[in-house]
Amino acid sequence: MFLLSDLKQTRVYQDAKQEGRQEGEEAGEVRLVLRLLSKRFGKIGDRRIEVINGLTLEQLDDLGDALLDFGNITDLDNWLRSSIGE
């Protein structure tokens, strides 16, 4: 009989668990960055939100650091263009 404990030992289960963990981390980082940007600049346009949602975890970390130095929303636009070719 195949038990849950057996399933948890499989490579597929471990890979899926890791992928889920990473997706959750990315979603949390997106929420944090969007909250910080909204607090600083007000409403963030849908297009900007869409682009930010597509960033990798590394890019989100970089954006989180960079946004501390942004003086206005144009700085965000410039960062997105230079960082992801937007």
Order of alpha helices (4+ residues) and beta strands (2+ residues): alpha-alpha-alpha-alpha-alpha
